[in-house]
């Protein structure tokens, strides 16, 4: 995780959103965000963009955890449950460890471990 911690330390947007990197390595990662007033939309639930940012940070951590630069080429997210408070956790798992195109799934859960959103993404791994 030390190698990616340096990369994540430069991610000013994630820090601005209050996203923490909990673990990263071996094609997986975990990020966390404590819901604050700034994360809520006009109807009082966590904004989809905040959930997306949390999932995307986990996706970036997982796909770059092996030390090779990976950039997103396609992402899909489905929002399944509204949340108004607490802590959200995003767990990214590598589905396809192909050398060029990697596939990942990120489950975003609330503090009761209920799925809030499912994020699926593809990355292109750049040559060294």
Secondary structure as GFF3:
##gff-version 3
##sequence-region A 1 128
A	DSSP	alpha_helix	2	9	.	.	.	ID=ss1
A	DSSP	alpha_helix	12	17	.	.	.	ID=ss2
A	DSSP	beta_strand	19	25	.	.	.	ID=ss3
A	DSSP	beta_strand	28	34	.	.	.	ID=ss4
A	DSSP	three_ten_helix	37	39	.	.	.	ID=ss5
A	DSSP	alpha_helix	48	63	.	.	.	ID=ss6
A	DSSP	beta_strand	70	79	.	.	.	ID=ss7
A	DSSP	beta_strand	87	97	.	.	.	ID=ss8
A	DSSP	beta_strand	101	109	.	.	.	ID=ss9
A	DSSP	beta_strand	115	125	.	.	.	ID=ss10
###
